[in-house]
Amino acid sequence: MQEQDLEFYAEGIFSGNRRVIAKAITLVESTLPSDRRLASRIIERVIPYSGKSVRFGITGVPGVGKSTFIENLGLYLAGKDHRVAVLAVDPTSRRSGGSILGDKTRMEQLAAHENTFIRPSPAGDTLGGVAAKTREIMLICEAAGYDVVMVETVGVGQSETRVSTMVDFFLALLIAGAGDELQGIKRGILEVADAVAINKADGDNLERAERARKEYETALHLVMPSSRSWTPPVLTCSSVTEGGTANVWHTVEEHRRIMEDTEEFGQRRRQQALDWMWTMVEDGLKQRLYENETVKRKIPKISEKVEKELISPSAAAEEILSYI
Amino acid sequence: MQEQDLEFYAEGIFSGNRRVIAKAITLVESTLPSDRRLASRIIERVIPYSGKSVRFGITGVPGVGKSTFIENLGLYLAGKDHRVAVLAVDPTSRRSGGSILGDKTRMEQLAAHENTFIRPSPAGDTLGGVAAKTREIMLICEAAGYDVVMVETVGVGQSETRVSTMVDFFLALLIAGAGDELQGIKRGILEVADAVAINKADGDNLERAERARKEYETALHLVMPSSRSWTPPVLTCSSVTEGGTANVWHTVEEHRRIMEDTEEFGQRRRQQALDWMWTMVEDGLKQRLYENETVKRKIPKISEKVEKELISPSAAAEEILSYI
């Protein structure tokens, strides 16, 4: 039965059957052990056919116009016969009730296009779990022939770091501040971005956006670039002017070309796969720790003793480790 | 016998006996299980008397004049009847042969002063191990009455992040670039610094230093500050002009005053202790993993399969976790 199931899913995915793709993704998102087992086998079955897309990560806080940016860029690419999948990593979506990509009214045009596939953030208690599922969903989309996979995140709880480790190109979408030109950037964004784009650079806002662009350029120059052959540029873009999102895509393409020429592309993909493996191992270890009943029972007392400086953090750690 | 040993060390530490302090630190640095056990008991014994110093972390790559800065500041403080301990976290010192604070000719004047205690970076294979030992040595120094503990690091392998989690104030020491004003900053430094100081701001270099100061100020404004009531300033300093290092100390004192007023000081210390405990627990878990014989034997093959995309990182992680 499972063998038949496996081939049903594999064939559906390879032929680009959206209904089957959606069902396979539901298995990946499921918490039922039997579903998880089948999902793992599906992933192993399709993984040789994955990897052929441009993996494009986008982060930006609410209000920067991320949905409109993605919809415009997605429509532009779909119009050029690209097949575009849009996924999301949002560890807070189920808890807070709100969800990126969860709102059905968002990206209506893009969702209706025959060349696109949109999937909201999977549910999950931990960022690690949510990100792991999104990564597996990306592999399924690639095996189904989607050649551009956009992964968006609101950058909550270091989700931008997780997303940056699963994509080829990571874009930080910002806007020029209303009263103040400067906008707080969360921990790590500048260091993992392959480009920064100041959105809403149009009309009255054009001058402010250009000023913000220059400031971020200075800031980015102060950060050690992660690639030998790519200095993250700071762009401006707009969803209301002609070609306003296409210029961002040209940067993604140029980056891809340079990374392939210098062989950094394959290196980055291989390193990401290994890093991902170790992240999953460490997440698994932590999960075992935090789910350990003795540890759970002892933690409040141990934490209190550490806070009151009755025992050293080292001694407390040794005690916790002794329970597992 | 051990009880006598324990009291011998405790009394020696409380009375500020340098020879006994040095011996206690040697126990902390030892890898012998019996030494480690005694060291743990000493730490537990002295921890109620620790915590009363200004914990001052300093990072800077070789060439920024860190030793001279620390020597000058240390002499300034010792001259004002402070008792100053200088420790180091340098995970590479034993491997590379070079070592910060290892060179006997460094900080000669400071080392000779009766109010100071200088200790090079402890040996260790892992950053976690080195940092953990330095933290324990800090507690011993505090119990011995040192009221300023400087912890220096060259910022190798995220050691600056580790040091920032054990100090009250973390300073990034930089210089204006020779040809280029801009200097690459390693991952995370801007985010964990409570202040940035451009060193060698004197003579011909004054103008360049001032320009660099302004640039870092812009960059720092783009990073979300870690405190509600403190925006990390960018200072200039010099080891050759009068009062050139004292102004940095005034900033440290001002920071302390504000943090105590807002009660962030105690919160930060308590949070650091808890974070430290969890870091030690996670380090301990990883150590168990990496020292597991089956895991060690299987890793090369599993890694190869992941790199060649024969299995997914998730499946590889599950396999690794199944061995422990």
Chai-1 contact restraints between the chains, C-beta under 6 A:
chainA,res_idxA,chainB,res_idxB,connection_type,confidence,min_distance_angstrom,max_distance_angstrom,comment,restraint_id
A,I43,B,S312,contact,1.0,0.0,6.0,A-B,restraint_1
A,I47,B,E309,contact,1.0,0.0,6.0,A-B,restraint_2
A,I47,B,S312,contact,1.0,0.0,6.0,A-B,restraint_3
A,L182,B,H221,contact,1.0,0.0,6.0,A-B,restraint_4
A,G184,B,M224,contact,1.0,0.0,6.0,A-B,restraint_5
A,I185,B,L222,contact,1.0,0.0,6.0,A-B,restraint_6
A,I185,B,V223,contact,1.0,0.0,6.0,A-B,restraint_7
A,K186,B,M224,contact,1.0,0.0,6.0,A-B,restraint_8
A,R187,B,E191,contact,1.0,0.0,6.0,A-B,restraint_9
A,E191,B,R187,contact,1.0,0.0,6.0,A-B,restraint_10
A,E215,B,T218,contact,1.0,0.0,6.0,A-B,restraint_11
A,T218,B,E215,contact,1.0,0.0,6.0,A-B,restraint_12
A,T218,B,T218,contact,1.0,0.0,6.0,A-B,restraint_13
A,A219,B,A219,contact,1.0,0.0,6.0,A-B,restraint_14
A,A219,B,L222,contact,1.0,0.0,6.0,A-B,restraint_15
A,H221,B,L182,contact,1.0,0.0,6.0,A-B,restraint_16
A,L222,B,I185,contact,1.0,0.0,6.0,A-B,restraint_17
A,L222,B,A219,contact,1.0,0.0,6.0,A-B,restraint_18
A,V223,B,I185,contact,1.0,0.0,6.0,A-B,restraint_19
A,M224,B,G184,contact,1.0,0.0,6.0,A-B,restraint_20
A,M224,B,K186,contact,1.0,0.0,6.0,A-B,restraint_21
A,R270,B,E307,contact,1.0,0.0,6.0,A-B,restraint_22
A,A273,B,V306,contact,1.0,0.0,6.0,A-B,restraint_23
A,A273,B,P313,contact,1.0,0.0,6.0,A-B,restraint_24
A,L274,B,S303,contact,1.0,0.0,6.0,A-B,restraint_25
A,L274,B,V306,contact,1.0,0.0,6.0,A-B,restraint_26
A,W276,B,P313,contact,1.0,0.0,6.0,A-B,restraint_27
A,M277,B,V306,contact,1.0,0.0,6.0,A-B,restraint_28
A,M277,B,P313,contact,1.0,0.0,6.0,A-B,restraint_29
A,M277,B,A316,contact,1.0,0.0,6.0,A-B,restraint_30
A,M277,B,A317,contact,1.0,0.0,6.0,A-B,restraint_31
A,M280,B,S314,contact,1.0,0.0,6.0,A-B,restraint_32
A,M280,B,A317,contact,1.0,0.0,6.0,A-B,restraint_33
A,V281,B,A317,contact,1.0,0.0,6.0,A-B,restraint_34
A,V281,B,I320,contact,1.0,0.0,6.0,A-B,restraint_35
A,G284,B,L321,contact,1.0,0.0,6.0,A-B,restraint_36
A,L285,B,L285,contact,1.0,0.0,6.0,A-B,restraint_37
A,S303,B,L274,contact,1.0,0.0,6.0,A-B,restraint_38
A,V306,B,A273,contact,1.0,0.0,6.0,A-B,restraint_39
A,V306,B,L274,contact,1.0,0.0,6.0,A-B,restraint_40
A,V306,B,M277,contact,1.0,0.0,6.0,A-B,restraint_41
A,E307,B,R270,contact,1.0,0.0,6.0,A-B,restraint_42
A,E309,B,I47,contact,1.0,0.0,6.0,A-B,restraint_43
A,S312,B,I43,contact,1.0,0.0,6.0,A-B,restraint_44
A,S312,B,I47,contact,1.0,0.0,6.0,A-B,restraint_45
A,P313,B,A273,contact,1.0,0.0,6.0,A-B,restraint_46
A,P313,B,W276,contact,1.0,0.0,6.0,A-B,restraint_47
A,P313,B,M277,contact,1.0,0.0,6.0,A-B,restraint_48
A,S314,B,M280,contact,1.0,0.0,6.0,A-B,restraint_49
A,A316,B,M277,contact,1.0,0.0,6.0,A-B,restraint_50
A,A317,B,M277,contact,1.0,0.0,6.0,A-B,restraint_51
A,A317,B,M280,contact,1.0,0.0,6.0,A-B,restraint_52
A,A317,B,V281,contact,1.0,0.0,6.0,A-B,restraint_53
A,I320,B,V281,contact,1.0,0.0,6.0,A-B,restraint_54
A,L321,B,G284,contact,1.0,0.0,6.0,A-B,restraint_55
